[in-house]
Amino acid sequence: MEAIPNEQNNNGRASDDTSSGGALVLDTNTTSPPISQSPNSSITSPVTSPPYWISTHQRSVSNISVESIAAGAITLLDNTDSPHDNKSKFCWAKSVYIEDHVMVNEHRTGIGAFVVWNITVETLRGSSFRVRKRYSEFVDLRGRLLQTFPSFESAMPQLPPKSLISKFRPKFLENRRQGLQYFLNCILLNPEFSSSPVLKEFLFE
């Protein structure tokens, strides 16, 4: 699939707000009691997971620990002042969006029809480009990444499931869109994968 360059900044996306200078203001006049949290209450992640993950990936506070993080999983570390960590230089993407899809060879019978997803990638330099990919190309990407990075399987989310019956229904396509977008963000924003020739071939060839 052909990549379509678009050098204009996307002003519709959220950006960092530095107008407050990072200062933290405490209201000493508040009388509200502190909020207590039950040790067994669930934690809602600020990162939106695809619908088919929600029922199987929720964990309670008592089950979360540093020791339980699987090898290869994405973790957030502050390496701003570390001269020895060079992985951040491999990150070039800011975000990935799959906003819509196109039905190709659409007929009343549905025979021979397939869906192409319109993907927009925003870079850290402020530019963006678009590519169009089929679901089968996502399957090929994940398989090749697993061959290249066998010890990082836990950092690669599962792809949305297939369905011969519902594959063209709006609800199914929306769930698939969210799942594919989540997968691409996990891959492109991980410095282990972002500079891989496998990923670059997927995006630019």
PyRosetta script that sets phi, psi and omega in degrees:
from pyrosetta import init, pose_from_sequence

init()
pose = pose_from_sequence("MEAIPNEQNNNGRASDDTSSGGALVLDTNTTSPPISQSPNSSITSPVTSPPYWISTHQRSVSNISVESIAAGAITLLDNTDSPHDNKSKFCWAKSVYIEDHVMVNEHRTGIGAFVVWNITVETLRGSSFRVRKRYSEFVDLRGRLLQTFPSFESAMPQLPPKSLISKFRPKFLENRRQGLQYFLNCILLNPEFSSSPVLKEFLFE")
pose.set_psi(1, 147.4)
pose.set_omega(1, -174.1)
pose.set_phi(2, -91.0)
pose.set_psi(2, 133.9)
pose.set_omega(2, 175.9)
pose.set_phi(3, -81.7)
pose.set_psi(3, 140.1)
pose.set_omega(3, -179.5)
pose.set_phi(4, -112.6)
pose.set_psi(4, 108.7)
pose.set_omega(4, -177.7)
pose.set_phi(5, -70.7)
pose.set_psi(5, 146.6)
pose.set_omega(5, 175.1)
pose.set_phi(6, -147.3)
pose.set_psi(6, 101.3)
pose.set_omega(6, -172.0)
pose.set_phi(7, -82.6)
pose.set_psi(7, -4.6)
pose.set_omega(7, -179.1)
pose.set_phi(8, -76.9)
pose.set_psi(8, 144.2)
pose.set_omega(8, 176.0)
pose.set_phi(9, -70.0)
pose.set_psi(9, 147.0)
pose.set_omega(9, 176.5)
pose.set_phi(10, -96.6)
pose.set_psi(10, 99.4)
pose.set_omega(10, -175.9)
pose.set_phi(11, -77.5)
pose.set_psi(11, -5.8)
pose.set_omega(11, -179.4)
pose.set_phi(12, -82.2)
pose.set_psi(12, -10.5)
pose.set_omega(12, -178.4)
pose.set_phi(13, -85.4)
pose.set_psi(13, 158.9)
pose.set_omega(13, 179.8)
pose.set_phi(14, -70.3)
pose.set_psi(14, 143.9)
pose.set_omega(14, 177.7)
pose.set_phi(15, -130.7)
pose.set_psi(15, 162.7)
pose.set_omega(15, -178.0)
pose.set_phi(16, -68.8)
pose.set_psi(16, 136.2)
pose.set_omega(16, 179.0)
pose.set_phi(17, -103.0)
pose.set_psi(17, 110.1)
pose.set_omega(17, -177.0)
pose.set_phi(18, -108.4)
pose.set_psi(18, 13.1)
pose.set_omega(18, -176.0)
pose.set_phi(19, -67.8)
pose.set_psi(19, -24.7)
pose.set_omega(19, -179.1)
pose.set_phi(20, -84.1)
pose.set_psi(20, -7.5)
pose.set_omega(20, 178.2)
pose.set_phi(21, 72.0)
pose.set_psi(21, 11.3)
pose.set_omega(21, 176.6)
pose.set_phi(22, 78.9)
pose.set_psi(22, 7.1)
pose.set_omega(22, -177.4)
pose.set_phi(23, -75.0)
pose.set_psi(23, 142.6)
pose.set_omega(23, 178.1)
pose.set_phi(24, -107.8)
pose.set_psi(24, 118.7)
pose.set_omega(24, -177.1)
pose.set_phi(25, -104.1)
pose.set_psi(25, 126.6)
pose.set_omega(25, -179.6)
pose.set_phi(26, -105.7)
pose.set_psi(26, 131.9)
pose.set_omega(26, 177.5)
pose.set_phi(27, -92.4)
pose.set_psi(27, 105.2)
pose.set_omega(27, -176.0)
pose.set_phi(28, -80.5)
pose.set_psi(28, -5.3)
pose.set_omega(28, -177.4)
pose.set_phi(29, -94.0)
pose.set_psi(29, -1.1)
pose.set_omega(29, -178.0)
pose.set_phi(30, -69.9)
pose.set_psi(30, 143.4)
pose.set_omega(30, 179.5)
pose.set_phi(31, -116.7)
pose.set_psi(31, 7.5)
pose.set_omega(31, -178.7)
pose.set_phi(32, -70.5)
pose.set_psi(32, 134.6)
pose.set_omega(32, 178.6)
pose.set_phi(33, -70.0)
pose.set_psi(33, 154.0)
pose.set_omega(33, 178.2)
pose.set_phi(34, -64.0)
pose.set_psi(34, 147.8)
pose.set_omega(34, -179.5)
pose.set_phi(35, -88.1)
pose.set_psi(35, 122.5)
pose.set_omega(35, 178.5)
pose.set_phi(36, -94.7)
pose.set_psi(36, 149.2)
pose.set_omega(36, -178.6)
pose.set_phi(37, -124.6)
pose.set_psi(37, 130.5)
pose.set_omega(37, 178.9)
pose.set_phi(38, -65.3)
pose.set_psi(38, 138.9)
pose.set_omega(38, -178.7)
pose.set_phi(39, -63.5)
pose.set_psi(39, -17.4)
pose.set_omega(39, -178.2)
pose.set_phi(40, -102.3)
pose.set_psi(40, 4.3)
pose.set_omega(40, -179.7)
pose.set_phi(41, -72.9)
pose.set_psi(41, 150.5)
pose.set_omega(41, -176.4)
pose.set_phi(42, -83.9)
pose.set_psi(42, 154.0)
pose.set_omega(42, 179.1)
pose.set_phi(43, -105.7)
pose.set_psi(43, 129.8)
pose.set_omega(43, 177.5)
pose.set_phi(44, -97.0)
pose.set_psi(44, 118.4)
pose.set_omega(44, -177.5)
pose.set_phi(45, -72.3)
pose.set_psi(45, 139.8)
pose.set_omega(45, 176.4)
pose.set_phi(46, -69.9)
pose.set_psi(46, -15.1)
pose.set_omega(46, 178.0)
pose.set_phi(47, -89.2)
pose.set_psi(47, 125.4)
pose.set_omega(47, -177.0)
pose.set_phi(48, -74.9)
pose.set_psi(48, 120.3)
pose.set_omega(48, 176.8)
pose.set_phi(49, -91.5)
pose.set_psi(49, 153.4)
pose.set_omega(49, 178.1)
pose.set_phi(50, -64.0)
pose.set_psi(50, 155.3)
pose.set_omega(50, -173.8)
pose.set_phi(51, -56.6)
pose.set_psi(51, -34.5)
pose.set_omega(51, -176.0)
pose.set_phi(52, -77.6)
pose.set_psi(52, -2.0)
pose.set_omega(52, 175.7)
pose.set_phi(53, -96.9)
pose.set_psi(53, -23.4)
pose.set_omega(53, -166.7)
pose.set_phi(54, -59.0)
pose.set_psi(54, -41.4)
pose.set_omega(54, -174.2)
pose.set_phi(55, -76.7)
pose.set_psi(55, -14.0)
pose.set_omega(55, -174.7)
pose.set_phi(56, -117.6)
pose.set_psi(56, -5.6)
pose.set_omega(56, -174.0)
pose.set_phi(57, -120.4)
pose.set_psi(57, 14.5)
pose.set_omega(57, 174.5)
pose.set_phi(58, -84.7)
pose.set_psi(58, 140.0)
pose.set_omega(58, -178.9)
pose.set_phi(59, -135.5)
pose.set_psi(59, 150.3)
pose.set_omega(59, 178.7)
pose.set_phi(60, -88.4)
pose.set_psi(60, 167.0)
pose.set_omega(60, -178.7)
pose.set_phi(61, -60.5)
pose.set_psi(61, -39.8)
pose.set_omega(61, -175.3)
pose.set_phi(62, -67.6)
pose.set_psi(62, -17.7)
pose.set_omega(62, -177.0)
pose.set_phi(63, -98.2)
pose.set_psi(63, -4.4)
pose.set_omega(63, -176.5)
pose.set_phi(64, -97.5)
pose.set_psi(64, 126.9)
pose.set_omega(64, 176.9)
pose.set_phi(65, -153.1)
pose.set_psi(65, 160.4)
pose.set_omega(65, 179.5)
pose.set_phi(66, -62.8)
pose.set_psi(66, -36.3)
pose.set_omega(66, -177.5)
pose.set_phi(67, -67.4)
pose.set_psi(67, -20.9)
pose.set_omega(67, -175.4)
pose.set_phi(68, -87.0)
pose.set_psi(68, -3.3)
pose.set_omega(68, -179.7)
pose.set_phi(69, -71.1)
pose.set_psi(69, 124.3)
pose.set_omega(69, -177.2)
pose.set_phi(70, -71.6)
pose.set_psi(70, 153.8)
pose.set_omega(70, 178.9)
pose.set_phi(71, -62.8)
pose.set_psi(71, 131.6)
pose.set_omega(71, 179.2)
pose.set_phi(72, 91.3)
pose.set_psi(72, -7.3)
pose.set_omega(72, -179.0)
pose.set_phi(73, -71.2)
pose.set_psi(73, 153.0)
pose.set_omega(73, -180.0)
pose.set_phi(74, -76.9)
pose.set_psi(74, 125.7)
pose.set_omega(74, 175.6)
pose.set_phi(75, -128.0)
pose.set_psi(75, 153.5)
pose.set_omega(75, -179.3)
pose.set_phi(76, -98.5)
pose.set_psi(76, 120.6)
pose.set_omega(76, 179.2)
pose.set_phi(77, -130.5)
pose.set_psi(77, 145.3)
pose.set_omega(77, 177.4)
pose.set_phi(78, -94.3)
pose.set_psi(78, 99.3)
pose.set_omega(78, 179.6)
pose.set_phi(79, -109.3)
pose.set_psi(79, 26.4)
pose.set_omega(79, -176.1)
pose.set_phi(80, -59.7)
pose.set_psi(80, -40.0)
pose.set_omega(80, -175.5)
pose.set_phi(81, -100.0)
pose.set_psi(81, 10.2)
pose.set_omega(81, -177.5)
pose.set_phi(82, -94.0)
pose.set_psi(82, 114.8)
pose.set_omega(82, 179.9)
pose.set_phi(83, -76.4)
pose.set_psi(83, -8.3)
pose.set_omega(83, -174.7)
pose.set_phi(84, -97.3)
pose.set_psi(84, -10.1)
pose.set_omega(84, -178.1)
pose.set_phi(85, -99.1)
pose.set_psi(85, 112.6)
pose.set_omega(85, -176.7)
pose.set_phi(86, -110.5)
pose.set_psi(86, 7.1)
pose.set_omega(86, -176.4)
pose.set_phi(87, -67.6)
pose.set_psi(87, -32.1)
pose.set_omega(87, -176.4)
pose.set_phi(88, -62.0)
pose.set_psi(88, -23.8)
pose.set_omega(88, -178.0)
pose.set_phi(89, -70.4)
pose.set_psi(89, -16.3)
pose.set_omega(89, 179.5)
pose.set_phi(90, -83.4)
pose.set_psi(90, -12.8)
pose.set_omega(90, 179.6)
pose.set_phi(91, -80.3)
pose.set_psi(91, 127.1)
pose.set_omega(91, -179.3)
pose.set_phi(92, -129.3)
pose.set_psi(92, -16.1)
pose.set_omega(92, -178.3)
pose.set_phi(93, -97.5)
pose.set_psi(93, 144.4)
pose.set_omega(93, 177.7)
pose.set_phi(94, -97.8)
pose.set_psi(94, -42.2)
pose.set_omega(94, -179.4)
pose.set_phi(95, -164.7)
pose.set_psi(95, 163.5)
pose.set_omega(95, 178.8)
pose.set_phi(96, -133.2)
pose.set_psi(96, 134.1)
pose.set_omega(96, 179.2)
pose.set_phi(97, -129.3)
pose.set_psi(97, 136.9)
pose.set_omega(97, 169.1)
pose.set_phi(98, -113.8)
pose.set_psi(98, 103.4)
pose.set_omega(98, -170.4)
pose.set_phi(99, -92.2)
pose.set_psi(99, -29.1)
pose.set_omega(99, -179.4)
pose.set_phi(100, -160.7)
pose.set_psi(100, -175.7)
pose.set_omega(100, 179.9)
pose.set_phi(101, -142.1)
pose.set_psi(101, 166.1)
pose.set_omega(101, 177.4)
pose.set_phi(102, -127.7)
pose.set_psi(102, 134.4)
pose.set_omega(102, 176.3)
pose.set_phi(103, -90.2)
pose.set_psi(103, 124.7)
pose.set_omega(103, -177.1)
pose.set_phi(104, -106.5)
pose.set_psi(104, 137.8)
pose.set_omega(104, -178.9)
pose.set_phi(105, 57.9)
pose.set_psi(105, 42.2)
pose.set_omega(105, -177.7)
pose.set_phi(106, -74.7)
pose.set_psi(106, 125.7)
pose.set_omega(106, 176.6)
pose.set_phi(107, -132.6)
pose.set_psi(107, 168.3)
pose.set_omega(107, -179.5)
pose.set_phi(108, -63.3)
pose.set_psi(108, -34.7)
pose.set_omega(108, -179.3)
pose.set_phi(109, -79.4)
pose.set_psi(109, -21.2)
pose.set_omega(109, -178.5)
pose.set_phi(110, 79.2)
pose.set_psi(110, 0.5)
pose.set_omega(110, -179.0)
pose.set_phi(111, -72.1)
pose.set_psi(111, 127.6)
pose.set_omega(111, 178.5)
pose.set_phi(112, 81.6)
pose.set_psi(112, -2.3)
pose.set_omega(112, -179.7)
pose.set_phi(113, -81.7)
pose.set_psi(113, 151.1)
pose.set_omega(113, 175.6)
pose.set_phi(114, -151.3)
pose.set_psi(114, 165.8)
pose.set_omega(114, -175.3)
pose.set_phi(115, -108.0)
pose.set_psi(115, 135.9)
pose.set_omega(115, 174.2)
pose.set_phi(116, -116.1)
pose.set_psi(116, 129.9)
pose.set_omega(116, -176.0)
pose.set_phi(117, -96.9)
pose.set_psi(117, 133.2)
pose.set_omega(117, 177.6)
pose.set_phi(118, -91.0)
pose.set_psi(118, 115.1)
pose.set_omega(118, -173.4)
pose.set_phi(119, -111.6)
pose.set_psi(119, 131.2)
pose.set_omega(119, 175.0)
pose.set_phi(120, -115.0)
pose.set_psi(120, 124.6)
pose.set_omega(120, 179.5)
pose.set_phi(121, -111.2)
pose.set_psi(121, 123.6)
pose.set_omega(121, 175.7)
pose.set_phi(122, -99.4)
pose.set_psi(122, 133.5)
pose.set_omega(122, -178.5)
pose.set_phi(123, -98.7)
pose.set_psi(123, 165.0)
pose.set_omega(123, 179.0)
pose.set_phi(124, -69.1)
pose.set_psi(124, -16.5)
pose.set_omega(124, 178.8)
pose.set_phi(125, -85.9)
pose.set_psi(125, -2.1)
pose.set_omega(125, 177.1)
pose.set_phi(126, 97.0)
pose.set_psi(126, -5.0)
pose.set_omega(126, 178.4)
pose.set_phi(127, -91.4)
pose.set_psi(127, 173.4)
pose.set_omega(127, 177.9)
pose.set_phi(128, -149.7)
pose.set_psi(128, 159.6)
pose.set_omega(128, 175.1)
pose.set_phi(129, -147.9)
pose.set_psi(129, 162.3)
pose.set_omega(129, -176.6)
pose.set_phi(130, -122.4)
pose.set_psi(130, 143.2)
pose.set_omega(130, 174.3)
pose.set_phi(131, -134.8)
pose.set_psi(131, 159.8)
pose.set_omega(131, 178.6)
pose.set_phi(132, -124.3)
pose.set_psi(132, 127.0)
pose.set_omega(132, -175.5)
pose.set_phi(133, -136.8)
pose.set_psi(133, 147.6)
pose.set_omega(133, 172.9)
pose.set_phi(134, -90.4)
pose.set_psi(134, 163.4)
pose.set_omega(134, 179.7)
pose.set_phi(135, -60.9)
pose.set_psi(135, -38.5)
pose.set_omega(135, -179.0)
pose.set_phi(136, -61.2)
pose.set_psi(136, -28.6)
pose.set_omega(136, 178.3)
pose.set_phi(137, -73.8)
pose.set_psi(137, -29.9)
pose.set_omega(137, 172.4)
pose.set_phi(138, -66.3)
pose.set_psi(138, -41.6)
pose.set_omega(138, 178.5)
pose.set_phi(139, -60.7)
pose.set_psi(139, -43.7)
pose.set_omega(139, 178.8)
pose.set_phi(140, -64.5)
pose.set_psi(140, -41.1)
pose.set_omega(140, 178.8)
pose.set_phi(141, -60.5)
pose.set_psi(141, -48.4)
pose.set_omega(141, -178.1)
pose.set_phi(142, -63.9)
pose.set_psi(142, -40.1)
pose.set_omega(142, 178.8)
pose.set_phi(143, -63.7)
pose.set_psi(143, -41.2)
pose.set_omega(143, 179.9)
pose.set_phi(144, -71.0)
pose.set_psi(144, -35.0)
pose.set_omega(144, 176.2)
pose.set_phi(145, -66.2)
pose.set_psi(145, -37.9)
pose.set_omega(145, 177.7)
pose.set_phi(146, -63.9)
pose.set_psi(146, -36.4)
pose.set_omega(146, 177.3)
pose.set_phi(147, -68.8)
pose.set_psi(147, -35.8)
pose.set_omega(147, -178.0)
pose.set_phi(148, -79.9)
pose.set_psi(148, -36.0)
pose.set_omega(148, -177.9)
pose.set_phi(149, -125.6)
pose.set_psi(149, 69.1)
pose.set_omega(149, -176.1)
pose.set_phi(150, -63.5)
pose.set_psi(150, -26.2)
pose.set_omega(150, -178.9)
pose.set_phi(151, -85.2)
pose.set_psi(151, -1.3)
pose.set_omega(151, -178.4)
pose.set_phi(152, -113.9)
pose.set_psi(152, 27.8)
pose.set_omega(152, -179.2)
pose.set_phi(153, -61.5)
pose.set_psi(153, -34.7)
pose.set_omega(153, -178.3)
pose.set_phi(154, -67.8)
pose.set_psi(154, -17.0)
pose.set_omega(154, 178.7)
pose.set_phi(155, -89.6)
pose.set_psi(155, -1.8)
pose.set_omega(155, -179.5)
pose.set_phi(156, -108.4)
pose.set_psi(156, 108.4)
pose.set_omega(156, 178.9)
pose.set_phi(157, -62.1)
pose.set_psi(157, 153.2)
pose.set_omega(157, 173.6)
pose.set_phi(158, -67.3)
pose.set_psi(158, 148.7)
pose.set_omega(158, 175.3)
pose.set_phi(159, -79.6)
pose.set_psi(159, 156.9)
pose.set_omega(159, 177.6)
pose.set_phi(160, -57.9)
pose.set_psi(160, 147.9)
pose.set_omega(160, -177.3)
pose.set_phi(161, -70.9)
pose.set_psi(161, 161.6)
pose.set_omega(161, 176.4)
pose.set_phi(162, -89.9)
pose.set_psi(162, 160.8)
pose.set_omega(162, 175.7)
pose.set_phi(163, -157.0)
pose.set_psi(163, 119.2)
pose.set_omega(163, 178.3)
pose.set_phi(164, -74.0)
pose.set_psi(164, -26.6)
pose.set_omega(164, -175.5)
pose.set_phi(165, -87.0)
pose.set_psi(165, -43.6)
pose.set_omega(165, -171.7)
pose.set_phi(166, -103.5)
pose.set_psi(166, 11.6)
pose.set_omega(166, -168.2)
pose.set_phi(167, -64.2)
pose.set_psi(167, -18.8)
pose.set_omega(167, 179.2)
pose.set_phi(168, -112.5)
pose.set_psi(168, 6.9)
pose.set_omega(168, 179.6)
pose.set_phi(169, -79.2)
pose.set_psi(169, 143.1)
pose.set_omega(169, -175.3)
pose.set_phi(170, -56.1)
pose.set_psi(170, -43.8)
pose.set_omega(170, -178.5)
pose.set_phi(171, -65.3)
pose.set_psi(171, -41.6)
pose.set_omega(171, 178.7)
pose.set_phi(172, -63.8)
pose.set_psi(172, -43.3)
pose.set_omega(172, -179.4)
pose.set_phi(173, -66.0)
pose.set_psi(173, -34.9)
pose.set_omega(173, 178.0)
pose.set_phi(174, -68.4)
pose.set_psi(174, -41.9)
pose.set_omega(174, 176.5)
pose.set_phi(175, -62.4)
pose.set_psi(175, -39.9)
pose.set_omega(175, 178.8)
pose.set_phi(176, -66.8)
pose.set_psi(176, -41.3)
pose.set_omega(176, 178.3)
pose.set_phi(177, -57.6)
pose.set_psi(177, -47.3)
pose.set_omega(177, 179.6)
pose.set_phi(178, -62.4)
pose.set_psi(178, -40.7)
pose.set_omega(178, -179.2)
pose.set_phi(179, -67.1)
pose.set_psi(179, -42.5)
pose.set_omega(179, 178.4)
pose.set_phi(180, -66.8)
pose.set_psi(180, -38.6)
pose.set_omega(180, 177.0)
pose.set_phi(181, -64.0)
pose.set_psi(181, -42.7)
pose.set_omega(181, 178.4)
pose.set_phi(182, -62.3)
pose.set_psi(182, -42.9)
pose.set_omega(182, 179.1)
pose.set_phi(183, -60.3)
pose.set_psi(183, -48.2)
pose.set_omega(183, -177.7)
pose.set_phi(184, -64.3)
pose.set_psi(184, -38.5)
pose.set_omega(184, 177.6)
pose.set_phi(185, -63.3)
pose.set_psi(185, -41.2)
pose.set_omega(185, 178.8)
pose.set_phi(186, -64.3)
pose.set_psi(186, -31.6)
pose.set_omega(186, -178.8)
pose.set_phi(187, -81.9)
pose.set_psi(187, -50.1)
pose.set_omega(187, -175.1)
pose.set_phi(188, -69.9)
pose.set_psi(188, -29.6)
pose.set_omega(188, -177.7)
pose.set_phi(189, -91.4)
pose.set_psi(189, 3.4)
pose.set_omega(189, 176.1)
pose.set_phi(190, -97.6)
pose.set_psi(190, 118.9)
pose.set_omega(190, -177.3)
pose.set_phi(191, -62.3)
pose.set_psi(191, -19.8)
pose.set_omega(191, 177.9)
pose.set_phi(192, -68.2)
pose.set_psi(192, -31.5)
pose.set_omega(192, -175.3)
pose.set_phi(193, -104.4)
pose.set_psi(193, -25.5)
pose.set_omega(193, -166.7)
pose.set_phi(194, -62.6)
pose.set_psi(194, -27.1)
pose.set_omega(194, 179.9)
pose.set_phi(195, -101.3)
pose.set_psi(195, 8.7)
pose.set_omega(195, -177.1)
pose.set_phi(196, -68.8)
pose.set_psi(196, 136.5)
pose.set_omega(196, 174.6)
pose.set_phi(197, -59.2)
pose.set_psi(197, -29.5)
pose.set_omega(197, 178.4)
pose.set_phi(198, -63.0)
pose.set_psi(198, -45.0)
pose.set_omega(198, 179.7)
pose.set_phi(199, -68.5)
pose.set_psi(199, -40.8)
pose.set_omega(199, -180.0)
pose.set_phi(200, -64.2)
pose.set_psi(200, -36.4)
pose.set_omega(200, 177.1)
pose.set_phi(201, -65.7)
pose.set_psi(201, -38.9)
pose.set_omega(201, 179.1)
pose.set_phi(202, -62.4)
pose.set_psi(202, -39.2)
pose.set_omega(202, -174.2)
pose.set_phi(203, -87.3)
pose.set_psi(203, -32.7)
pose.set_omega(203, -169.0)
pose.set_phi(204, -115.8)
pose.set_psi(204, -0.6)
pose.set_omega(204, -179.8)
pose.set_phi(205, -120.8)
pose.dump_pdb("model.pdb")
